[in-house]
Amino acid sequence: MKAVAIQAFGSPEGLAVIDLPDPSPADGQVRIATEAIGVGGVDVMIRSGAVAAYGFKQGHILGGEIAGTVAAVGDGVDTSWVGQRVWAFTGPGGGYAEQAIAPAGTLVPLPAGISAADAVTLGSSGAVAHFGLRHARFTPGSHCWCAARQVASGSWRSS
């Protein structure tokens, strides 16, 4: 499979297309045939080398969010996911590839009519808001003001 990896930190010219074997999902993971990838601020920071102190090295494959079709599941994952179109969070990388691994717990089924490109556009903003609010530990009666300016928007269900 083809993937895009950091060959030199800095500008986008430091990225290169490389060949890798298809990954195999481990326990609790799925392999997704990617249709679209999100390109976010974290990817830019990693690519620039600004966060290399956190263990990011040359050869790292960027991409934390993807949309596509589940191609395989690891042990402990319901096989009914295979063939479903999903949005998923891969973690700090691995998404800039034709096949990507994601934890099964991050899968969000894509409704009919939602393109993979729309899903990754909606996904990052929704996920940031969801995880931020989830970890804020608001108490009953607390208030939160959320503002957005011409960014991805949509709805996200939190439980």
C-alpha positions in Angstrom: 0.0 0.0 0.0 1.0 3.6 -0.4 1.4 5.9 2.6 2.8 9.4 3.1 5.6 9.7 5.7 7.8 12.5 7.0 11.2 12.2 5.4 12.4 15.6 6.7 10.7 17.9 9.3 9.6 21.3 8.0 7.6 22.1 5.0 5.2 19.8 3.1 8.1 19.1 0.7 9.5 16.9 3.4 6.7 14.4 3.0 7.2 11.4 0.7 5.0 8.6 -0.7 6.3 5.3 0.5 5.4 1.6 0.0 4.4 -0.4 3.1 2.7 -3.8 3.6 -1.0 -3.6 4.5 -1.3 -3.4 8.3 -3.0 -6.1 10.3 -5.4 -5.0 13.1 -4.6 -6.2 16.6 -7.1 -7.0 19.3 -9.7 -4.2 19.5 -8.6 -2.6 16.3 -9.9 -2.4 12.7 -8.3 -1.8 9.4 -10.0 0.8 7.2 -9.6 1.3 3.5 -9.3 5.1 3.5 -11.4 7.3 1.2 -10.5 10.6 2.9 -8.2 11.9 5.6 -8.3 14.9 7.8 -5.5 17.4 7.7 -5.4 19.3 10.9 -3.2 21.6 13.0 -1.7 18.7 14.9 -0.5 17.2 11.6 1.1 20.5 10.7 2.8 20.7 14.1 4.1 17.2 13.9 5.3 17.7 10.3 7.1 20.9 11.2 9.1 19.2 13.9 7.7 21.5 16.6 6.7 18.5 18.8 9.5 16.1 17.9 10.4 16.1 21.6 7.3 14.0 22.1 8.8 11.1 20.2 7.8 11.9 16.6 10.5 10.8 14.2 11.3 10.9 10.5 9.3 8.1 8.9 6.2 8.9 11.0 2.9 8.6 9.0 0.6 11.6 9.8 -3.2 11.6 9.9 -5.3 11.2 13.0 -8.7 11.0 11.4 -10.0 9.1 8.5 -13.1 8.0 6.7 -13.5 4.9 4.7 -14.7 1.3 4.7 -13.8 -1.2 7.4 -11.8 -3.9 5.6 -10.8 -6.2 8.5 -11.3 -6.5 12.3 -9.0 -7.7 15.0 -9.9 -10.1 17.8 -12.7 -8.9 20.1 -14.3 -6.7 17.4 -17.7 -7.4 16.1 -17.3 -8.7 12.5 -20.5 -6.8 11.4 -18.2 -3.7 11.1 -16.6 -5.2 8.0 -17.9 -3.4 4.9 -19.4 -0.5 6.8 -18.4 3.1 5.9 -17.1 4.9 9.0 -15.2 7.9 10.4 -12.5 6.9 12.8 -9.7 8.4 15.0 -6.4 6.7 14.5 -4.5 8.4 17.2 -1.5 10.6 16.5 -0.9 9.2 13.1 -1.2 6.4 10.6 -4.1 7.9 8.6 -2.1 9.2 5.5 -2.3 5.7 4.0 -4.4 3.6 1.7 -5.1 1.3 4.7 -5.1 2.6 8.3 -5.6 1.0 11.7 -8.0 2.5 14.3 -9.3 1.5 17.6 -12.8 0.0 17.2 -14.0 2.3 20.0 -13.5 5.3 17.8 -15.7 4.2 14.9 -18.7 6.3 13.9 -20.9 4.9 11.2 -21.4 7.3 8.2 -25.0 8.0 7.4 -26.1 7.5 3.8 -25.5 10.7 1.9 -22.5 11.8 3.9 -19.3 11.8 1.9 -16.0 10.6 3.3 -14.6 14.2 2.7 -17.5 15.7 4.6 -17.1 13.2 7.5 -13.4 14.1 8.1 -14.3 17.8 7.9 -17.0 17.4 10.5 -15.1 14.9 12.5 -12.2 16.9 13.9 -14.2 19.8 15.1 -16.8 17.6 16.7 -14.3 15.4 18.3 -12.3 18.3 19.8 -15.5 19.7 21.2 -16.7 16.3 22.5 -13.5 15.3 24.2 -12.9 18.8 25.6 -16.3 19.1 27.1 -16.2 15.5 28.3 -13.0 16.1 30.2 -14.0 19.5 31.5 -16.0 17.8 34.3 -18.8 20.4 34.4 -21.2 20.3 37.3 -25.0 20.7 37.2 -25.8 24.4 36.5 -22.4 25.1 34.8 -22.5 26.9 31.6 -20.2 26.7 28.5 -20.0 29.1 25.6 -18.8 27.6 22.3 -18.0 29.8 19.3 -17.0 29.0 15.8 -15.9 31.1 12.9 -16.2 29.5 9.4 -14.9 26.2 10.6 -16.3 22.7 10.3 -19.6 22.3 12.0 -22.2 19.7 12.6 -23.7 17.7 15.3 -22.0 15.2 17.6 -23.8 13.0 20.1 -22.1 12.6 23.4 -22.9 9.9 26.0 
